[in-house]
């Protein structure tokens, strides 16, 4: 039985009525009136393609990507229900695209990594000095983290200390086989969970295979993208995209 059967998707109201009305406006009219992103994504290439969690975009009547003060309509161009990932085509022009690690995080030891929701990153103080905020879980299937990720983190990049993309967050892991897990998009129901919990991410190797099958451009390397004292949090902020689902 796949691990996904032990998780549930708990849905929240997406926006208040005033926020839903914004989707009827031209994109240019959104300035100064943007609701908070429901989920996160990561830039893949200079064309502005964005990798995110499929559950965060699968039932959207309208879909937008946000970067800073820019808003662009988004279209799903590739998806995998098995991995729970999707790629959005946008007209945003990224400063930087993610570089995928050629090797997954070592399963036998715990390492410090960084992952955070787009909306949180925008308000994160001193991110240029932050080296990690989560730890990988040794011996876990795939890529799992001990993380304080909150709703809105679905689709956020998991970066190693070298700045390489190790995976993309998709959901919080159930504590036991019969316990309820939860999606980490803001369209998931508020659970009251606080502090660090176990979070599942899709590892880089599976993401590379998925993107390759769909002919979507991405970069991969085993060369560090950051020096030892540079901040993965700052790089994550550059790579991160907000996703709005209406």
NUDOZA-602059 format. One record per atom (N, C-alpha, C): residue in three letters; x, y, z. Coordinates in steps of 0.1 Angstrom, whole numbers, plus 5000, padded with zeros to 4 digits. Each point is the difference from the previous one (the first is absolute). Layout:
BEGIN
ALAXYZ/...
//
This chain:
BEGIN
UNK500949885000/UNK499150125000/UNK500950125000/UNK499850104991/UNK500850124999/UNK499850085013/UNK501150075004/UNK500050085012/UNK498950114999/UNK499750044988/UNK499050114999/UNK498649965006/UNK499749875001/UNK498749965006/UNK499950045014/UNK501150035007/UNK500050045014/UNK499850155002/UNK499850074990/UNK499950145001/UNK498650054995/UNK499650115006/UNK498750064996/UNK500250144995/UNK499250054991/UNK500150134996/UNK498850085007/UNK500450095008/UNK499050075008/UNK499950144994/UNK498950044995/UNK499850124992/UNK499550125009/UNK500550124998/UNK499650125006/UNK499250084990/UNK499150105005/UNK499550104991/UNK501250074994/UNK500050024987/UNK501250074993/UNK500150145003/UNK498950084998/UNK500050145003/UNK498750045006/UNK500050125006/UNK498750065004/UNK499450054987/UNK498750045001/UNK499350054988/UNK500750114993/UNK500550095007/UNK500750124994/UNK501249954992/UNK500749905005/UNK501249954993/UNK499649934987/UNK498949925001/UNK499649934988/UNK499650094989/UNK499550125004/UNK499650094989/UNK501150064992/UNK501249995006/UNK501250054993/UNK500349924987/UNK499649875000/UNK500349924988/UNK499250054988/UNK499050085002/UNK499350064988/UNK500750124995/UNK501050055007/UNK500750124996/UNK501149974990/UNK500450094991/UNK501249994993/UNK501249985009/UNK501049934996/UNK501249985008/UNK500650135005/UNK500050104991/UNK500650135004/UNK499350075011/UNK498749965003/UNK499250065010/UNK500349945014/UNK500949905001/UNK500349945012/UNK500950085009/UNK500750094995/UNK501050075007/UNK499550055013/UNK500749975011/UNK499650055013/UNK498949925007/UNK499449904993/UNK498849935005/UNK500249854999/UNK501249955000/UNK500249864998/UNK499749925013/UNK499249894999/UNK499949915012/UNK501249925001/UNK500249935012/UNK501249935002/UNK500049874992/UNK501249964995/UNK500149884991/UNK499549885008/UNK499349914993/UNK499549885005/UNK501149895002/UNK501050014990/UNK501049905000/UNK501350064994/UNK501049924999/UNK501350054995/UNK500449924988/UNK501050064993/UNK500649934988/UNK501450054999/UNK500749944990/UNK501450034998/UNK500350014985/UNK500750114997/UNK500350024986/UNK500949894995/UNK499749954987/UNK500849904994/UNK500950054990/UNK499650104992/UNK500850044989/UNK499750144996/UNK500850064991/UNK499850144996/UNK498750034993/UNK499349904996/UNK498750024994/UNK498950035010/UNK500349985013/UNK499050035010/UNK499249885004/UNK500349884996/UNK499349885005/UNK500249985015/UNK498949965007/UNK500149995014/UNK499549865004/UNK500849945009/UNK499749875006/UNK499350025013/UNK498949935002/UNK499250015012/UNK499449875004/UNK499249995010/UNK499249885004/UNK498749994992/UNK499749894995/UNK498849984992/UNK498850035008/UNK499949955012/UNK498750025008/UNK499750155002/UNK501050084999/UNK499850155002/UNK499350064988/UNK500149944988/UNK499550064988/UNK499049924992/UNK499749885005/UNK499249904992/UNK498550044998/UNK499450085009/UNK498650034999/UNK499850154999/UNK500950084995/UNK499950144999/UNK499250054988/UNK499050095003/UNK499350064989/UNK500850114993/UNK500950065008/UNK501050094994/UNK501349995008/UNK501150024993/UNK501349975006/UNK501050114996/UNK500750055010/UNK501050114998/UNK501349975008/UNK501050054995/UNK501349995006/UNK500550145004/UNK500650025012/UNK500450135005/UNK501549995003/UNK500750114996/UNK501450025004/UNK500250155003/UNK500250035013/UNK500150145003/UNK498750074997/UNK500150114993/UNK498850074996/UNK499449964986/UNK500649894994/UNK499549964987/UNK499049885002/UNK499050014992/UNK498949895000/UNK499949964985/UNK499949874998/UNK499849944987/UNK499049895000/UNK499249994990/UNK499149884999/UNK500949884998/UNK499649895005/UNK500749874999/UNK499249894994/UNK500649914993/UNK499349894994/UNK500849875003/UNK499349895004/UNK500749885003/UNK500449934987/UNK501249974998/UNK500549944987/UNK500549865002/UNK500249965013/UNK500449865003/UNK499749975014/UNK499649875003/UNK499649975013/UNK500249855003/UNK500249965012/UNK500149865004/UNK499249985013/UNK498949924999/UNK499349975012/UNK500749915009/UNK500949924995/UNK500849915008/UNK501050075009/UNK500750104994/UNK500950085007/UNK499450125008/UNK498850044995/UNK499350125005/UNK500850124997/UNK500550024987/UNK500750124996/UNK499350044987/UNK500250134997/UNK499550054987/UNK501050114996/UNK499950034987/UNK500850124994/UNK499050104995/UNK500350125003/UNK499250114995/UNK500750084990/UNK499450044989/UNK500550094990/UNK499650145004/UNK501050095002/UNK499750145003/UNK500850094991/UNK499750135000/UNK500750104993/UNK501050085009/UNK500149955012/UNK501050075009/UNK501449974995/UNK500950105002/UNK501449994996/UNK500949985013/UNK500449895002/UNK500849975013/UNK501450064999/UNK500550045011/UNK501450045001/UNK500949885000/UNK499449895006/UNK500849885002/UNK499149884999/UNK500449894994/UNK499349875001/UNK500749905009/UNK499349905005/UNK500649905009/UNK501049924992/UNK501049955008/UNK500949904994/UNK499849875009/UNK499649904993/UNK499749875007/UNK501349935003/UNK500049945012/UNK501149915004/UNK500049884992/UNK501249954996/UNK500149874992/UNK499949885009/UNK500250025013/UNK499949895010/UNK499050045011/UNK499149915003/UNK499150035011/UNK500750015014/UNK499350065009/UNK500650015014/UNK500349865005/UNK501149985006/UNK500449865006/UNK498949965010/UNK499449884997/UNK499049955009/UNK500449965014/UNK501449975002/UNK500449955012/UNK500550105011/UNK499950134996/UNK500450105010/UNK499150134998/UNK500050075011/UNK499250125000/UNK500850124997/UNK499550094991/UNK500750124996/UNK499150125002/UNK500550125002/UNK499250125000/UNK499750054986/UNK498750034999/UNK499550064987/UNK499150125003/UNK499650064989/UNK499150125001/UNK498849984992/UNK498850025005/UNK498850014993/UNK499050095007/UNK499350084992/UNK499050095006/UNK499050044990/UNK498850035004/UNK498950054992/UNK500450144994/UNK499550024988/UNK500250134993/UNK499650125009/UNK498849995005/UNK499550115008/UNK500850035012/UNK500549895006/UNK500950025012/UNK501350064996/UNK500649964989/UNK501350054996/UNK499950154998/UNK498950054995/UNK499950144997/UNK500250095013/UNK499749945012/UNK500050075012/UNK501149955009/UNK500849914996/UNK501149935008/UNK501150105003/UNK500250045013/UNK501150095003/UNK501449934999/UNK501050074996/UNK501449955001/UNK500249874992/UNK499249994989/UNK500249874992/UNK501349984994/UNK500850114998/UNK501349994994/UNK501049935010/UNK499649995013/UNK500949945010/UNK499549865004/UNK498949964994/UNK499449875004/UNK500549894991/UNK500649905006/UNK500649894993/UNK499149884999/UNK499149975009/UNK499149894999/UNK498950025010/UNK498849934998/UNK498950005009/UNK499349875001/UNK500649904994/UNK499449865001/UNK501149904999/UNK499749875003/UNK500949895000/UNK499449894992/UNK500849934992/UNK499549884993/UNK499949895011/UNK499149904997/UNK499749895010/UNK500849884994/UNK501049955007/UNK500849894995/UNK499149875001/UNK500249924989/UNK499249875000/UNK498650014995/UNK499550124998/UNK498650014995/UNK499949974985/UNK498949964995/UNK499849984986/UNK500050134992/UNK500750004989/UNK500150124993/UNK500750115007/UNK499450134999/UNK500650115007/UNK499050055010/UNK500349995013/UNK499250055010/UNK500850095009/UNK499350105006/UNK500750105007/UNK499350025014/UNK500750045010/UNK499550055012/UNK500050164998/UNK498850054999/UNK499850144996/UNK498850065007/UNK500150145001/UNK498950075005/UNK499150064989/UNK500049934988/UNK499350054989/UNK498550025003/UNK499450104996/UNK498650035002/UNK499250004987/UNK498650015001/UNK499350014988/UNK500550114991/UNK500149984987/UNK500650094991/UNK501449954995/UNK500549905007/UNK501349944997/UNK500049904989/UNK498849954996/UNK499949904989/UNK500750064988/UNK500949934994/UNK500750054988/UNK501350075002/UNK500350025013/UNK501350085003/UNK501249914998/UNK501150074996/UNK501249934997/UNK500749955013/UNK500649894999/UNK500949955011/UNK501550024995/UNK500750095006/UNK501450034996/UNK501049955010/UNK501049944995/UNK501149965008/UNK500950125003/UNK501049985009/UNK501050115003/UNK500750054988/UNK500149914989/UNK500750054988/UNK499150074990/UNK498750025004/UNK499150074991/UNK499449914990/UNK500349884999/UNK499449914990/UNK498649955005/UNK499149984990/UNK498649965003/UNK500049855003/UNK499649975013/UNK499949865004/UNK498749944998/UNK498950084999/UNK498749964999/UNK499050115001/UNK498749965000/UNK498950105001/UNK499049945010/UNK499650085010/UNK499149965011/UNK498649984994/UNK499449895004/UNK498649984996/UNK499049985012/UNK500449945011/UNK499049985011/UNK500749975013/UNK499250025011/UNK500549965013/UNK499749855002/UNK500949935006/UNK499849865001/UNK499249965012/UNK499149904999/UNK499349955011/UNK500949945010/UNK499850025013/UNK500949955011/UNK499949855001/UNK498949944996/UNK499849865001/UNK499249954988/UNK499949874997/UNK499349964988/UNK498550035000/UNK499450025012/UNK498650035000/UNK499750155004/UNK501150085001/UNK499850145003/UNK499850074987/UNK499450125001/UNK499850084988/UNK501250094997/UNK500450004988/UNK501050094996/UNK499350124994/UNK500750104994/UNK499450114994/UNK500850064989/UNK499350064990/UNK500750074990/UNK500550135006/UNK501050064994/UNK500550135005/UNK499750124992/UNK499049994992/UNK499550124993/UNK499050075009/UNK499950144998/UNK499050075008/UNK498649974997/UNK499749924989/UNK498749954997/UNK499749885008/UNK501049955008/UNK499849895009/UNK499550065013/UNK499349925008/UNK499450045012/UNK501050045011/UNK499750105007/UNK500950035012/UNK499949895010/UNK501249955004/UNK500049895009/UNK500350035014/UNK500650125003/UNK500450035013/UNK501449945003/UNK500649944991/UNK501449945002/UNK501050115001/UNK500849995010/UNK501150105002/UNK501349935002/UNK501150074998/UNK501349945002/UNK500449914989/UNK501149935002/UNK500649924989/UNK499249875000/UNK499749954988/UNK499449874997/UNK500749944988/UNK499749884997/UNK500649934989/UNK499250044987/UNK500850044990/UNK499450054987/UNK500649914989/UNK499249974990/UNK500549924988/UNK500350104989/UNK501149974993/UNK500350074988/UNK500349904989/UNK499850044987/UNK500349924989/UNK501550024997/UNK500849905000/UNK501550024998/UNK500350044986/UNK501250064998/UNK500550054988/UNK500049904989/UNK500449885003/UNK500149904989/UNK498749974993/UNK498949995008/UNK498749984995/UNK499550124992/UNK500350125005/UNK499650124993/UNK500750024987/UNK501349964999/UNK500750014988/UNK499449904989/UNK499749895004/UNK499349904991/UNK498750054995/UNK499250065009/UNK498750054996/UNK500250124990/UNK500950095003/UNK500250114991/UNK500549954986/UNK500949915001/UNK500649944987/UNK498949944992/UNK499149925006/UNK498949944992/UNK499250104993/UNK499850125006/UNK499150104994/UNK500850114992/UNK501349984998/UNK500850094992/UNK500150145006/UNK500050015013/UNK500050135006/UNK501550035004/UNK500550124996/UNK501450035003/UNK500350025014/UNK501149955005/UNK500550035013/UNK501549985001/UNK500650055010/UNK501549985002/UNK500349905011/UNK501049934998/UNK500549905011/UNK501550005001/UNK500549985012/UNK501550015001/UNK500349935014/UNK501349965001/UNK500549965013/UNK501050115005/UNK500050124994/UNK500950115004/UNK499250095010/UNK500650035011/UNK499350095010/UNK499650134993/UNK498850055003/UNK499550134995/UNK500350115010/UNK500449975012/UNK500350095011/UNK501349975007/UNK500650105005/UNK501249985008/UNK499649965014/UNK500849945008/UNK499649955014/UNK499350115008/UNK500350124999/UNK499450105009/UNK498950084993/UNK499649964988/UNK498950074993/UNK498749935005/UNK498950074999/UNK498749955006/UNK499149934990/UNK499749885003/UNK498949934992/UNK498750075001/UNK499750075011/UNK498850075002/UNK499850114990/UNK501150084998/UNK500050104990/UNK499849954986/UNK500749894997/UNK499849944986/UNK498649954999/UNK499449945010/UNK498649955000/UNK499150124997/UNK500250115006/UNK499250124998/UNK500050044985/UNK501249994994/UNK500150044986/UNK499249904991/UNK500149875003/UNK499449904992/UNK498549985002/UNK499550055012/UNK498749975004/UNK498950084992/UNK498949944998/UNK498950064993/UNK498749975008/UNK499150105001/UNK498749985007/UNK499049954990/UNK499149915004/UNK499049944992/UNK498650045006/UNK499250054991/UNK498650045004/UNK499049924993/UNK499149935007/UNK499049924994/UNK498650055004/UNK499250024990/UNK498750055002/UNK498949914995/
//
